[in-house]
């Protein structure tokens, strides 16, 4: 049995879950999400918690058990708390600003890069008071969309492997390569 799939999903107050056939609708204070379950997976509700059950022990059902439980748990967390990813800008002259809903990045190209947010995603530019670094906040209720939007922003200028300049996730460790050795240095 799947260790993840058999774990119960606690449903917080204010979150409403409706199951109509294979369609699951999760509605909460931050919004509403819908998901289509495979035929082999069923959802059961007992005393304010959800349990994901599989209909058979076939390979596909076993493979989907933990995945579907995690997707539904992410939906419940998304509509109640929401998800957030933070991207740091590292590099002299690299800037980010908001133009309405559009994120405008100036990261060493000859032109500014404009990024439109996906529907349901909000972008914000903030200043970290401790490190004085510019931060880009990506927020939303759908974990997959938040991650994809953050990945698209980071892909504009990934961290350089020699100097570390670029866009990186908050807390991401970038291993720097050593530069070229000067002639005569390092040899004795």
SVG drawing of the C-alpha trace seen along z (x, -y; Angstrom):
<svg xmlns="http://www.w3.org/2000/svg" viewBox="-22 -50 80 56">
<polyline fill="none" stroke="black" stroke-width="0.4" points="0.0,0.0 1.2,-3.5 2.6,-5.2 1.6,-8.6 -1.7,-7.5 -3.1,-6.0 -2.5,-9.2 -5.6,-11.2 -6.1,-14.7 -7.3,-17.1 -9.9,-19.6 -9.7,-22.9 -12.7,-25.0 -14.0,-27.2 -13.0,-24.6 -15.9,-22.9 -15.2,-19.8 -17.7,-18.4 -17.2,-15.1 -19.4,-14.6 -18.5,-11.4 -14.7,-11.7 -14.6,-15.5 -13.4,-17.0 -14.2,-20.7 -12.4,-22.3 -13.7,-25.8 -12.1,-27.9 -11.5,-31.5 -8.8,-32.1 -10.6,-30.5 -11.8,-27.3 -10.0,-24.5 -11.2,-21.5 -9.5,-18.2 -10.5,-15.1 -9.7,-11.8 -8.9,-8.6 -11.5,-5.8 -9.3,-3.7 -9.2,-6.3 -12.1,-7.1 -12.5,-9.8 -14.1,-9.0 -15.0,-11.5 -15.2,-10.7 -15.4,-13.2 -13.8,-16.2 -11.0,-14.2 -10.6,-12.8 -9.3,-9.4 -8.1,-8.4 -8.9,-4.8 -8.0,-2.7 -10.4,-0.4 -8.0,2.4 -4.4,3.5 -3.5,3.0 -0.2,1.3 -1.8,-2.0 -4.0,-2.2 -1.0,-1.7 0.9,-4.4 -1.9,-6.9 -2.7,-6.4 0.0,-8.6 -0.1,-11.1 -3.8,-11.8 -3.7,-12.1 -0.9,-14.7 -2.7,-16.6 -5.9,-16.8 -3.9,-17.8 -2.2,-20.6 -5.7,-21.8 -6.9,-21.9 -3.8,-23.8 -4.0,-26.2 -7.5,-27.3 -7.0,-27.8 -3.4,-29.2 -2.1,-29.6 1.4,-29.0 4.3,-31.3 7.8,-31.2 10.4,-33.8 13.1,-34.6 16.2,-36.7 17.9,-39.0 21.7,-38.8 23.9,-41.1 24.9,-44.8 22.5,-46.6 19.9,-43.9 16.4,-45.3 12.8,-44.3 9.7,-46.5 6.0,-46.1 4.1,-47.8 0.5,-47.2 0.2,-43.4 3.3,-42.9 6.7,-42.1 9.5,-44.1 13.1,-42.6 16.3,-44.4 18.9,-41.6 21.7,-42.5 20.0,-42.2 19.7,-45.0 16.0,-45.2 13.7,-44.8 12.0,-41.5 8.2,-41.7 6.5,-38.7 2.7,-38.5 1.4,-36.4 -0.7,-33.3 -4.4,-33.7 -4.8,-33.3 -1.1,-34.2 0.0,-37.5 3.5,-38.9 5.1,-41.4 8.5,-43.1 9.9,-43.7 13.1,-44.7 14.7,-42.4 15.4,-44.7 18.4,-42.6 20.3,-41.9 18.8,-44.7 18.3,-42.3 15.4,-42.6 12.9,-39.8 10.1,-38.7 7.1,-37.1 5.0,-34.6 1.7,-33.8 -1.4,-31.8 -3.6,-28.9 -2.5,-26.3 0.9,-24.9 1.7,-23.8 1.0,-27.2 3.0,-29.0 6.0,-26.7 5.7,-27.0 5.5,-30.8 8.6,-30.9 10.5,-28.6 9.6,-30.8 10.9,-33.9 14.1,-32.2 14.7,-30.9 15.1,-34.5 18.5,-34.7 19.6,-31.6 22.5,-32.0 25.9,-32.2 28.2,-29.4 31.3,-31.6 30.0,-34.8 26.6,-33.7 24.8,-36.6 21.2,-36.0 17.8,-35.0 17.6,-32.3 15.1,-30.8 15.3,-32.0 17.7,-29.7 19.0,-28.1 22.7,-27.2 24.7,-28.0 28.0,-26.2 30.6,-28.4 33.2,-27.0 36.8,-28.2 37.9,-30.7 40.9,-30.4 44.3,-30.0 46.8,-32.7 50.1,-31.6 52.6,-31.0 50.0,-31.2 49.4,-28.1 52.6,-26.4 55.6,-26.3"/>
</svg>
